[in-house]
Structure formats: structure tokens, C-alpha cells
Amino acid sequence: MRRVVLSLPSIAAVLALAAATGCDDAPLVSECVPGVDPTCETPTPGDQIVAGVNLTALFASPTTEEVAAARQAPAPTTATATLTQLVAFDTYRRFTLAFDQGGERLFTAFVRVPGGADQTTRLRTLVILTDGTDGAAEADLLTDASFGSLVTDAVQIVVAYRGEALGLFGPPPIDSDVAPDPYRADVADLGALLAALPTVPRADAGRIGLVGIGRGGTVALLAALYGAPVESVVTLGAPTDLFAASFRADVRTELLGQTPTDPFPAFQSLVAPVLQLRDGVTPRDVTRQSLLEVSPARLAAGRPLPAIFALHAVGDRVVGDDQLASLGAVLTSSSDTPRGTLLVEDTSHDGLLDVPTVQSQIAAFFGQTL
């Protein structure tokens, strides 16, 4: 790996000046000296360097070749799916859909199916992908009161990711037996879930919509651009571009030894490749590819995509609204396949789905596309 230094005569003087001024923008200098070690890299004047990581070079716009190399669809998780019926609630039938591998529970989804006399007609199917970290629950389903016939006449599924528990009304939470692997494994696991839909009563595998919240929105977009069999995707506050300023700011804070005030969802997973670069474990090109692999806005150009409706809170303190701008810049729409974005005022990252106008627009979008 090439290490980064300043081409200054006195390393000690630079460190002393930074300590005296308390300026956290001062580049940190390693022991590497270009005149002694030819593998050292002298940065371009003006580059931002923090903890030995050249952020200017790391977050430079990806090249066409880098994007092509990062477009590697993960293989769907290979697991055994088991559908178990629970006690009915209200007019709905309730199930768990569990995925096991080698005797371990990878992840579990909750399934709600409309009841009634007709149990043969297939219905549009909505898969809810949450922000994660705190698990997922039956309570994360879209509610009848807010979404009306969109959900009363649909099969709904909510997914608890690897390493996270699924909360249910009544029974104790169902745990996962494996460690979490945010974003990357989430996409592979979603592939396994979609493949198992023919086992779910009334689920129409030809009318699938994804609702992704935060991290779940990233997962939904990645799955869609890799050809998942879905007709439409709604995202709310989703990270889409790890090369944008909002994520770079969180990375800089982390490299300074501080904790971002409102970090991106599953931030430690996203920043891990940068920390490996800092520690000399991986080179910059590998780190950039890792960031690209979870940046759907950078990967989407020229790809066949389903209908997409992406929403974001203005001034989102968790996932900056520049993430929506990055996605919007690559989306094109048509009368047959609408794709668009919407900035929503007077709400927050966690409050988007509670806004009545947002609910009505999501219902209208799925009504048109599913």
C-alpha cells in the first residue's frame, strides 16, 4: 500500500502546530518520507488528508471502469425456507418465513395475508425492508389506517436481517443465529426471500413491490438494479451514494476519532473499508470498490430498472438529502415505468412514513405500478 505524507521539511513542526491550534483539518503525517522511501505518495496540494487517508483521492468520482468492476450481483443466499402459521389476528392470517443454513437461523420474515372466503386469488405483495439495527417487527407493516386498500388487499412481508430479532404480537421475538452483515448480505438474503414467495399463500410473485426505509432502501435499489423480479420500489431516506459529501463528512468525523452525531444506518459496516485502508489492510482501489458496491446511484446508470419512487426529508440529519440528489440525477421516467424523487419538508429521517401526504403518494404509486 502507498502511504501518504506531506512534502514538508519538519514533520515534528507540523504536528506541533496542529496540536497548538487544535485544528482538526491539519493533515496527519506518517513516518514515511518520500526522499527515503520511494513507495511514499506525496499528495496533491489542497488534498484533504485525515489520519493518513487522502479523502480527496478516496472520494473522487468513480471511473467508468471502476463502476463496471463493482457491478457484481451477489448470488442469492442458499437456505432452507420454512413457512409456519401463527394464530390469526383480526381478519388476517399470520406466518413466519424462516431461512436456515447448516442448522443455523439466518433470518426470519413475518408474513400477513388477508383472510376471507377467497384464499386462492393471488394478491400484490409488499416486502418491507427496515432501517435495521434494532431488528424488525410485525408492527413495521404498513397500517390499514394509513394506507387503506393498498394493504388490506395485499400480502405484506417484513424482514428481520441477519443478526437481528423479529418481534411479533404474542410470541417471543425470533432471533438470528449469525452475525449481522448489513447491506451486502441483505441483498443476497432478499434474493432468497423472493425465490420463496411461491410458498406464501396468495402472494403474487409477478406483482412485487419493495418498501425500503433507510438501509432497507439501499438494499431495495441494489436488488432492483441487479434484476430482482420486482415491479416497483419505494425508498425513504435511503443511502444511495457513498461518494457524496454527507457520507464523506461522517467518514472524516470517524477518522478524527470522534463519533458522528447522527451516523448513516449501519455506519460501522459502511465505514469498515475506510478503516481498513487507514490501517494498511487494503489499498485505496479496493476500498473504493467496496464503497461503490453499496452505492446504487453510482451503479444505476444504463441499467434496466423497475418503477422507482424515492423520498427524502429535507435536511435529513441521518442520511443527507444529497443522497436523493445523486439518485435523481440518474433516474429517467416513462409513462409505462414512472421513476422519480421527492423531497419532503417539515419531517425527519424517522418521520417520513408518518406524513399523510407521503402515505397517499406511496399508495397512489403502488396503485399505478402493481
C-alpha positions in Angstrom: 0.0 0.0 0.0 1.3 3.5 -0.7 1.4 5.7 2.3 0.7 9.4 2.2 2.9 12.2 3.7 3.3 15.9 3.4 6.3 17.2 1.5 7.4 19.4 4.3 10.8 19.8 5.9 9.8 19.3 9.5 7.3 16.6 10.5 7.6 17.5 14.1 6.8 21.1 13.4 3.6 20.2 11.6 2.4 18.0 14.4 3.3 20.7 17.0 1.4 23.3 15.0 -1.7 21.1 14.7 -1.6 20.4 18.4 -1.2 24.1 19.3 -4.0 25.3 17.1 -6.4 22.4 17.7 -7.2 22.4 14.0 -8.6 19.0 13.1 -8.2 19.9 9.4 -4.4 19.6 9.7 -3.2 16.6 7.7 -1.7 13.8 9.9 1.8 12.8 8.7 3.2 9.3 8.9 6.8 8.4 9.4 7.1 7.7 5.7 9.4 10.2 3.9 9.4 10.3 0.1 13.2 11.0 0.0 13.9 7.9 2.0 11.0 5.5 1.0 10.1 5.7 -2.7 6.8 3.9 -2.1 5.5 7.1 -0.3 3.0 9.2 -2.1 3.2 13.0 -2.0 -0.4 14.3 -2.1 -1.6 17.0 -4.5 -1.6 20.4 -2.8 -5.0 21.0 -1.3 -5.9 17.4 -0.8 -7.8 16.7 2.4 -5.8 14.1 4.5 -7.1 12.8 7.8 -5.4 10.0 9.8 -3.2 9.3 6.8 -6.2 8.8 4.5 -6.4 11.0 1.4 -10.1 11.8 1.4 -9.9 13.8 -1.8 -8.5 10.8 -3.7 -10.7 8.3 -1.9 -13.9 10.1 -2.8 -13.0 11.2 -6.3 -15.8 10.4 -8.8 -15.6 6.8 -9.8 -14.4 6.0 -13.3 -16.4 4.0 -15.9 -14.0 1.1 -15.4 -14.5 1.2 -11.6 -18.3 1.2 -11.9 -18.2 -1.8 -14.3 -16.0 -3.7 -11.9 -18.3 -3.0 -9.0 -21.4 -4.2 -10.7 -21.3 -7.8 -9.4 -24.6 -9.1 -8.4 -24.4 -11.2 -5.2 -25.7 -14.8 -5.5 -28.9 -15.3 -3.6 -28.4 -16.9 -0.2 -28.7 -20.7 -0.3 -31.0 -21.6 2.6 -34.0 -23.8 3.6 -37.2 -21.8 3.8 -39.9 -22.9 6.3 -43.3 -21.3 6.5 -45.1 -21.6 9.8 -48.6 -20.4 10.5 -49.3 -18.4 13.7 -52.6 -17.6 15.4 -54.8 -15.3 13.3 -55.2 -11.7 14.2 -58.2 -9.6 13.2 -59.1 -10.7 9.7 -55.5 -11.6 8.7 -53.6 -14.9 8.6 -50.1 -14.7 10.1 -47.0 -16.6 9.3 -43.3 -16.7 9.8 -41.0 -17.5 6.9 -37.6 -18.7 8.3 -34.4 -19.3 6.5 -31.9 -21.8 7.9 -28.5 -22.8 6.7 -26.4 -25.6 8.3 -28.7 -25.8 11.3 -28.5 -22.1 12.0 -31.2 -19.5 11.6 -30.0 -16.9 9.1 -33.0 -14.6 9.1 -36.8 -14.6 9.5 -39.6 -12.7 7.9 -43.1 -12.1 9.1 -46.0 -12.6 6.6 -49.5 -11.2 6.8 -52.1 -12.5 4.4 -55.7 -11.1 4.0 -58.3 -13.6 5.2 -61.8 -14.1 3.9 -63.5 -16.8 1.9 -61.3 -16.4 -1.2 -57.9 -17.9 -0.4 -56.9 -18.7 -4.0 -56.7 -15.3 -5.7 -53.2 -14.0 -5.8 -52.6 -10.5 -4.4 -49.9 -7.9 -4.9 -47.1 -8.4 -2.4 -45.3 -5.7 -0.5 -41.9 -6.5 1.1 -40.9 -4.1 3.9 -37.2 -3.6 4.4 -36.4 -1.6 7.5 -33.6 0.6 8.7 -32.4 -2.4 10.8 -30.0 -2.3 13.7 -32.9 -2.6 16.3 -34.5 -5.6 14.4 -37.8 -5.7 12.7 -41.3 -6.3 13.9 -44.8 -7.1 12.9 -45.5 -3.5 13.9 -43.4 -2.4 11.0 -46.1 -3.4 8.5 -47.8 -0.6 6.6 -51.0 0.1 8.6 -54.6 -0.2 7.3 -55.5 3.1 8.8 -52.8 5.0 6.9 -52.7 3.1 3.6 -56.2 1.7 3.2 -56.9 -0.7 0.4 -53.2 -0.7 -0.7 -52.5 -3.0 2.3 -55.9 -4.6 3.1 -55.8 -6.2 -0.3 -52.2 -7.1 -0.3 -49.8 -9.7 1.2 -47.3 -7.9 3.4 -43.9 -9.2 4.4 -41.4 -7.6 6.8 -37.8 -8.9 7.0 -35.6 -9.0 10.1 -32.0 -9.0 8.8 -29.2 -11.3 9.8 -28.1 -10.9 13.4 -31.4 -9.1 14.3 -34.6 -10.3 16.0 -38.1 -10.4 14.6 -40.7 -9.0 17.0 -44.2 -10.5 17.0 -47.6 -9.7 18.6 -47.8 -12.5 21.2 -44.9 -15.0 20.7 -41.4 -14.1 21.9 -39.0 -12.5 19.4 -37.3 -14.8 17.0 -33.6 -14.4 16.9 -31.0 -14.9 14.2 -28.1 -17.3 15.0 -25.5 -15.5 12.9 -23.6 -12.2 13.0 -25.1 -9.2 11.1 -23.7 -8.4 7.7 -25.5 -5.1 6.7 -26.2 -4.2 3.1 -24.2 -6.9 1.3 -25.8 -10.0 2.9 -29.1 -8.2 3.0 -29.3 -8.1 -0.8 -28.4 -11.8 -1.1 -31.0 -12.7 1.6 -33.6 -10.7 -0.2 -32.9 -12.9 -3.3 -33.7 -16.0 -1.2 -36.9 -14.4 0.1 -38.2 -13.6 -3.3 -37.4 -17.1 -4.5 -39.5 -18.5 -1.7 -42.6 -16.4 -2.4 -44.4 -19.2 -4.3 -44.8 -20.9 -1.0 -46.6 -18.0 0.6 -50.4 -18.1 0.4 -51.9 -15.6 -2.1 -48.6 -13.9 -2.8 -48.3 -12.9 -6.5 -44.7 -13.4 -7.5 -45.5 -11.3 -10.6 -46.6 -8.2 -8.6 -43.9 -7.5 -6.0 -43.3 -4.1 -4.6 -40.4 -3.2 -2.2 -40.6 -0.6 0.5 -37.2 0.3 1.8 -36.6 2.5 4.8 -33.1 3.9 5.2 -30.7 0.9 4.9 -33.6 -1.0 3.5 -34.0 1.5 0.7 -30.4 0.8 -0.3 -31.0 -2.9 -0.3 -34.1 -2.5 -2.4 -32.3 -0.4 -5.0 -29.4 -2.7 -5.2 -31.6 -5.7 -5.6 -33.6 -3.9 -8.3 -30.6 -2.9 -10.4 -29.3 -6.5 -10.2 -32.5 -7.7 -11.8 -34.6 -8.8 -8.8 -38.1 -9.8 -10.1 -39.9 -6.7 -8.7 -42.2 -4.3 -10.4 -41.8 -1.2 -8.2 -39.6 0.2 -5.4 -40.3 2.9 -2.8 -37.4 4.2 -0.8 -37.5 6.6 2.2 -34.3 8.3 3.4 -32.0 5.7 1.7 -28.2 6.0 1.3 -27.6 5.8 -2.4 -24.1 7.3 -2.9 -21.2 6.8 -0.6 -19.1 9.2 -2.7 -21.4 12.1 -1.8 -20.5 14.8 0.7 -22.8 13.7 3.5 -21.1 10.3 3.8 -17.6 11.7 3.4 -18.4 14.0 6.3 -19.3 11.1 8.6 -16.1 9.3 7.5 -14.0 12.3 8.3 -15.5 12.5 11.8 -14.8 8.8 12.4 -11.2 9.2 11.2 -10.7 12.1 13.6 -11.6 9.6 16.4 -15.0 11.1 17.0 -18.5 9.6 16.7 -20.8 11.1 14.0 -23.8 12.7 15.8 -26.3 11.0 13.5 -24.4 8.4 11.6 -25.7 6.6 8.5 -27.7 3.4 9.1 -25.3 0.5 10.0 -22.5 3.1 9.7 -19.8 0.8 11.1 -20.3 -1.6 8.3 -20.2 1.1 5.7 -17.0 2.8 7.1 -15.2 -0.5 7.7 -13.4 -0.5 4.3 -12.1 3.0 5.0 -10.7 2.0 8.4 -9.0 -1.0 6.7 -7.4 1.5 4.3 -6.3 3.6 7.2 -4.8 0.6 8.9 -2.9 -0.5 5.8 -5.0 -3.7 5.4 -6.4 -2.8 1.9 -5.3 -0.4 -0.8 -7.3 2.5 -2.0 -8.7 0.9 -5.1 -10.2 -2.0 -3.1 -11.7 0.5 -0.7 -13.3 2.5 -3.5 -14.8 -0.7 -5.0 -16.3 -1.6 -1.6 -17.9 1.8 -1.4 -19.2 1.6 -4.9 -20.8 -1.8 -4.3 -23.3 -0.2 -1.9 -23.8 3.0 -3.9 -26.8 2.3 -6.2 -26.9 5.8 -7.6 -23.4 5.2 -9.0 -24.3 1.8 -10.4 -27.7 2.5 -11.8 -26.9 4.5 -15.0 -27.8 2.5 -18.1 -29.3 -0.4 -16.1 -32.9 -1.6 -16.7 -34.8 -0.6 -13.6 -38.4 -1.1 -12.3 -40.6 1.8 -11.3 -39.0 3.8 -8.5 -40.3 6.4 -6.1 -37.6 7.8 -3.8 -38.5 10.1 -0.9 -36.2 12.0 1.5 -36.7 14.5 4.3 -35.3 18.0 3.6 -32.2 18.4 5.8 -32.2 14.7 6.9 -29.7 14.6 9.8 -29.0 10.9 9.4 -28.8 10.4 5.7 -28.1 13.7 4.0 -30.5 14.7 1.2 -27.6 14.9 -1.3 -28.2 11.1 -1.4 -31.5 11.7 -3.1 -30.0 14.2 -5.5 -27.4 11.6 -6.6 -30.2 9.1 -7.3 -32.4 11.6 -9.0 -29.6 12.5 -11.4 -29.6 9.0 -12.9 -33.3 8.2 -13.0 -35.3 8.6 -16.2 -39.1 8.1 -16.3 -41.6 7.0 -18.8 -45.4 6.6 -18.9 -45.0 2.9 -18.5 -42.3 2.9 -15.9 -42.5 6.0 -13.6 -39.4 6.9 -11.7 -39.0 10.0 -9.6 -37.9 11.6 -6.4 -39.5 13.8 -3.8 -38.0 16.0 -1.0 -40.4 16.3 1.9 -40.4 19.3 4.2 -41.2 19.5 7.9 -40.3 15.9 8.8 -37.2 13.8 9.7 -35.4 10.7 8.7 -37.6 8.6 11.0 -40.8 10.5 10.4 -41.2 10.3 6.7 -43.6 7.3 6.7 -45.9 9.1 9.2 -46.6 12.1 6.9 -50.2 11.7 5.4 -49.2 13.2 2.0 -46.3 10.7 1.8 -48.7 7.9 2.6 -51.2 8.9 0.0 -48.5 9.3 -2.7 -47.0 5.9 -1.9 -50.4 4.3 -2.1 -51.0 6.1 -5.5 -47.6 5.0 -6.8 -48.2 1.3 -5.9 -51.8 1.6 -7.2 -50.3 2.6 -10.6 -47.4 0.2 -10.8 -48.6 -3.0 -9.1 
